[in-house]
Amino acid sequence: MDETAQHWLHALSAPMAALNGASYTAPDYFEGEDQTDLERWWGISDRAQLLDMLNMADNGHATEMSEAYWQYQRCLPSQWQALLDTLPPRERIRHEYAARTFPDCGPGGTRAWDLGRMSFLLRAGVKKGLIDRDESLYLHYRLALRARHYYNRWDCYLAGYLFGKALWNVSDSSDETLAADLERQGSEHWNRCILLNLRLGAHELLAGLPWDMDLPEPARPATLEEDCWS
């Protein structure tokens, strides 16, 4: 796989790189000193735990919103309102959030929140020696297949990540405050930092990495465990 295709794969974690001042394209996230603490923030201290965590690409936080995005794109306006009227308060707020964000992220919804974080874990895993570069490239390719299934351009993918992060930020909010807390996420400091850094540091990079560019499928490394997510 040539360097440009590798850059495309590693750019799946661009929003996290924008937040943490990391590389957008390096195989191992931080090119210099390792600043990641996977054990503290993720409970990951070995290879098996890292590979097991990759299941979040399919079964992570975004699954809580998948029904809302699905229903919004298939319902007529009258059907959508009728659905909202049947929902308990928290689910209604989630569905209304899906309706507001759908124009920007599309049917993929917040899937990018999980996919982007798994890309980060792979790159951090390379840095820590838990997986090698060939393993990371193969697993990144599997992330890319999912990203391209759910989204049709970088803007939608990045929006999906940010909308997912916003939901995660307010996951502990009560039913009474959830809607207002979500509204405030647009002005939240770290969300604004991600947007600004992406605009300044990744705009030209992503423009040179077309969403539909050819990504040759790497061979599955023999070193990957048989039951490893892919």
C-alpha positions in Angstrom: 0.0 0.0 0.0 1.5 3.3 -1.0 2.0 6.2 1.4 -1.0 8.2 0.3 -3.4 5.3 0.9 -1.8 4.8 4.3 -2.4 8.5 5.1 -6.1 8.1 4.2 -6.4 5.3 6.6 -4.7 7.1 9.4 -6.8 10.2 8.8 -9.8 8.3 10.2 -8.6 9.4 13.6 -8.0 13.0 12.4 -10.5 14.5 14.9 -8.6 13.0 17.8 -5.3 14.1 16.4 -6.8 17.6 16.1 -7.8 17.5 19.8 -4.5 16.1 21.1 -1.9 17.8 18.8 -0.9 14.5 17.3 0.0 13.5 13.8 -2.8 13.2 11.3 -1.0 10.6 9.2 1.8 8.9 11.1 1.3 5.2 11.7 1.9 5.6 15.4 -0.2 8.8 16.3 2.4 10.7 18.3 5.6 10.8 16.2 7.7 11.9 19.1 7.3 11.1 22.8 4.4 8.8 23.6 1.8 10.8 25.3 -1.0 8.2 25.5 -2.1 6.4 28.6 -4.3 3.6 27.4 -4.4 1.9 30.7 -5.8 4.9 32.6 -8.3 6.0 30.0 -9.2 2.7 28.3 -8.3 0.0 30.7 -5.9 -1.4 28.0 -2.6 -2.8 29.2 -1.9 -5.6 26.7 -2.5 -6.7 23.1 -5.6 -8.9 23.8 -7.4 -6.0 25.5 -6.6 -3.7 22.6 -7.8 -6.1 20.0 -11.0 -6.9 22.0 -11.8 -3.2 22.3 -12.0 -2.9 18.5 -15.4 -4.5 18.7 -16.6 -1.0 19.5 -16.3 -0.2 15.8 -19.6 -2.1 15.4 -21.1 -2.2 18.9 -20.0 1.1 20.4 -21.9 4.2 21.6 -23.2 4.9 18.1 -25.6 1.9 18.3 -27.7 3.9 20.8 -28.5 6.4 18.0 -28.8 4.1 15.0 -32.5 3.6 15.3 -33.1 7.3 15.6 -31.2 8.0 12.4 -32.8 5.1 10.6 -36.3 6.2 11.5 -35.7 9.8 10.6 -34.6 9.0 7.0 -37.5 6.6 6.4 -40.5 8.5 8.0 -42.7 11.0 6.4 -43.0 14.2 8.4 -46.4 13.1 9.9 -45.0 9.7 10.7 -41.9 11.3 12.4 -44.1 13.5 14.6 -46.3 10.6 15.5 -43.2 8.6 16.5 -41.8 11.4 18.6 -45.1 11.6 20.5 -44.8 7.9 21.6 -41.3 8.2 23.0 -40.2 8.8 26.6 -38.4 12.1 27.2 -34.8 11.0 26.8 -35.5 9.0 23.6 -37.4 11.9 22.2 -34.5 14.2 22.8 -32.1 11.7 21.1 -34.5 11.4 18.1 -34.8 15.2 17.8 -31.0 15.4 17.9 -30.8 12.9 15.0 -33.2 15.0 13.0 -31.2 18.2 13.6 -27.8 16.6 12.7 -28.9 14.3 9.8 -28.3 17.0 7.1 -24.7 17.2 8.1 -23.7 13.6 8.9 -26.3 11.7 6.8 -27.5 8.2 7.5 -24.1 7.3 9.2 -25.2 9.3 12.2 -22.6 9.2 14.9 -20.8 6.0 13.7 -17.6 8.0 13.1 -17.3 8.6 16.9 -16.6 4.9 17.3 -14.6 4.4 14.1 -12.3 7.4 14.8 -11.5 6.3 18.3 -10.7 2.8 17.1 -8.3 4.3 14.5 -6.7 6.1 17.4 -6.3 2.9 19.4 -4.6 1.2 16.5 -2.1 3.9 16.0 -1.5 4.2 19.8 -1.1 0.4 19.8 1.6 0.6 17.2 3.4 3.2 19.3 3.3 1.0 22.3 4.4 -2.1 20.5 1.1 -4.0 21.1 0.5 -4.4 17.3 2.8 -4.0 14.3 2.3 -1.7 11.3 1.0 -4.4 9.0 -1.6 -5.4 11.5 -2.6 -1.8 12.0 -3.0 -1.2 8.2 -5.1 -4.3 7.8 -7.4 -3.4 10.7 -7.5 0.2 9.5 -8.7 -1.0 6.1 -11.5 -2.8 7.8 -12.5 0.4 9.6 -12.3 2.2 6.2 -14.9 -0.2 4.7 -17.3 0.7 7.5 -16.6 4.4 7.2 -17.3 4.3 3.5 -20.5 2.3 4.0 -21.9 4.9 6.4 -20.5 8.1 4.9 -19.9 9.6 1.4 -17.4 12.3 2.1 -15.0 13.5 4.8 -17.3 16.4 5.9 -20.0 13.9 6.8 -17.6 11.6 8.6 -16.1 14.4 10.7 -19.5 15.8 11.5 -20.6 12.3 12.6 -17.5 12.2 15.0 -18.3 15.6 16.5 -22.0 14.8 17.0 -21.1 11.5 18.6 -18.6 13.3 20.9 -21.2 15.8 21.9 -23.6 13.0 22.9 -20.9 11.3 24.9 -20.0 14.6 26.7 -23.6 14.8 28.0 -24.2 11.1 28.6 -24.5 11.7 32.4 -27.0 14.5 32.0 -30.4 14.0 33.5 -33.5 13.8 31.4 -34.4 17.3 32.5 -31.1 18.9 31.4 -30.1 16.7 28.4 -31.6 18.9 25.7 -30.1 22.1 27.1 -26.7 20.4 27.6 -26.7 19.2 24.0 -27.5 22.7 22.7 -24.4 24.0 24.5 -22.1 21.5 22.9 -21.5 23.8 19.9 -19.7 26.3 22.1 -17.9 23.7 24.3 -14.2 24.5 24.4 -12.7 21.2 23.3 -15.3 20.8 20.5 -14.3 24.2 19.2 -10.6 23.3 19.4 -11.2 20.2 17.2 -13.0 22.3 14.6 -10.4 25.0 14.5 -7.5 22.6 14.4 -9.1 20.6 11.6 -9.7 23.7 9.6 -6.1 25.0 10.1 -4.2 21.7 10.1 -6.2 19.1 8.1 -8.2 21.0 5.5 -5.5 20.7 2.8 -4.5 17.2 3.8 -8.1 15.9 3.5 -8.6 17.7 0.2 -5.7 15.7 -1.2 -7.2 12.4 0.1 -10.4 12.0 -1.9 -13.0 10.0 0.0 -13.4 7.6 -2.8 -9.7 7.1 -3.6 -8.4 3.6 -4.3 -7.5 1.7 -1.1 -5.9 -1.6 -2.0 -6.9 -4.3 0.5 -3.9 -5.5 2.5 -3.4 -9.2 3.1 -4.5 -10.3 6.5 -1.3 -10.8 8.6 -0.8 -14.3 9.9 0.1 -12.9 13.3 -3.5 -11.7 13.9 -5.5 -14.0 16.2 -8.2 -16.0 14.5 -11.0 -14.4 16.6 -9.7 -10.9 16.2 -12.3 -8.3 15.1 -12.1 -7.4 11.4 
